[in-house]
Amino acid sequence: MKGSLGDKERLLHILDAITSIEGFCNKVDERSFRDNYMLQLAVVKLLEVIGEASAKLSNDIRNEYNQIEWPLIIRSRNVLVHEYFAINLDIIWEAVQKDLPKLKMEVMRIMDQKFGIQGH
């Protein structure tokens, strides 16, 4: 286990961040997203949380559930944090629309299989 929190807590952080992004972006189209700097900042910060929590997961979890692109998620966090002005809003929007729903389902599956926690 990396850090003081365990895998369960890190996975819950990921789910909470995804749920927040879903709530913030509910009924928001791409144009509205592009026009709302505050929303962009919130989404980017939550994507950073997802990346940080992913980086702190144990190697056991990341290896067992290697269908999830953990290295890409972690690298994305590093870009968001260290190269903020290089952020591509097209990629962020696509991640919100396409990648996060898949990640949510996978993390929920892990929570069910490893910790007996269903739904979130």
C-alpha positions in Angstrom: 0.0 0.0 0.0 1.4 3.4 -0.9 0.8 6.3 1.5 -1.3 6.2 4.7 -4.6 5.5 3.0 -5.5 2.1 1.6 -6.8 1.1 -1.8 -10.4 1.2 -0.7 -10.0 4.9 0.3 -8.1 5.8 -2.9 -10.8 4.1 -5.0 -13.5 6.0 -3.2 -11.6 9.2 -3.9 -11.7 8.3 -7.6 -15.4 7.6 -7.5 -16.1 10.8 -5.5 -14.2 12.8 -8.0 -16.0 11.2 -11.0 -19.4 11.8 -9.3 -18.5 15.4 -8.7 -17.5 15.9 -12.4 -20.7 14.2 -13.5 -22.7 16.6 -11.3 -20.8 19.7 -12.5 -21.1 18.7 -16.1 -24.7 17.5 -16.0 -26.7 19.3 -18.7 -23.6 21.1 -19.9 -22.6 21.0 -23.5 -19.1 21.4 -24.9 -19.6 25.0 -25.7 -20.8 25.8 -22.2 -17.8 24.0 -20.8 -15.4 26.0 -23.0 -17.1 29.2 -21.9 -17.0 28.5 -18.2 -13.4 28.9 -16.8 -14.5 28.1 -13.3 -16.0 24.8 -14.5 -12.8 24.0 -16.4 -10.8 24.6 -13.2 -13.0 22.4 -11.2 -12.9 19.5 -13.7 -9.2 19.8 -14.1 -8.7 19.7 -10.3 -10.9 16.6 -10.0 -9.0 14.9 -12.8 -5.8 15.7 -10.8 -7.4 14.0 -7.8 -8.2 10.9 -9.9 -4.6 10.8 -11.2 -3.1 11.2 -7.7 -5.4 8.6 -6.2 -4.5 6.2 -9.0 -0.8 6.8 -8.4 -1.2 5.9 -4.8 -3.0 2.6 -5.4 -1.0 -0.5 -4.6 0.8 -2.2 -7.4 -1.4 -5.3 -6.6 -4.6 -3.5 -7.6 -3.0 -1.8 -10.6 -1.6 -5.1 -11.9 -4.7 -7.1 -11.2 -6.9 -4.6 -12.9 -4.5 -3.7 -15.7 -7.4 -3.3 -18.2 -7.6 0.2 -16.7 -5.0 2.5 -18.2 -3.5 3.4 -14.8 -0.2 4.7 -16.3 -2.1 7.0 -18.7 -4.3 8.3 -15.9 -1.2 9.0 -13.8 0.7 10.7 -16.6 -2.4 12.8 -17.4 -2.4 14.1 -13.8 1.3 15.1 -14.2 0.5 17.1 -17.3 -2.5 18.8 -15.6 -0.4 19.8 -12.6 3.0 20.6 -14.2 2.0 21.8 -17.7 -1.2 23.6 -17.0 -1.0 25.9 -20.0 -0.6 23.0 -22.3 -4.0 21.5 -21.4 -6.1 20.7 -24.3 -9.8 21.3 -23.6 -10.8 18.9 -26.4 -9.0 16.1 -24.6 -10.5 17.1 -21.2 -14.1 17.2 -22.6 -13.6 13.8 -24.3 -12.3 12.3 -21.1 -15.3 13.6 -19.2 -17.8 12.3 -21.8 -16.2 9.0 -22.8 -13.4 7.9 -20.4 -14.8 8.7 -17.0 -18.0 6.7 -17.3 -15.9 3.7 -18.3 -13.5 4.3 -15.4 -16.4 4.7 -13.0 -17.8 1.3 -14.0 -14.4 -0.4 -13.6 -13.7 1.2 -10.2 -17.2 0.2 -9.0 -16.4 -3.4 -10.1 -13.2 -3.3 -8.2 -15.0 -2.0 -5.1 -17.5 -4.8 -5.4 -15.0 -7.6 -6.0 -12.4 -6.5 -3.5 -14.4 -4.8 -0.7 -18.0 -5.9 -1.2 -19.2 -2.4 -1.8 -21.8 -2.1 -4.5 -22.9 1.1 -6.1 -21.8 4.5 -5.1 
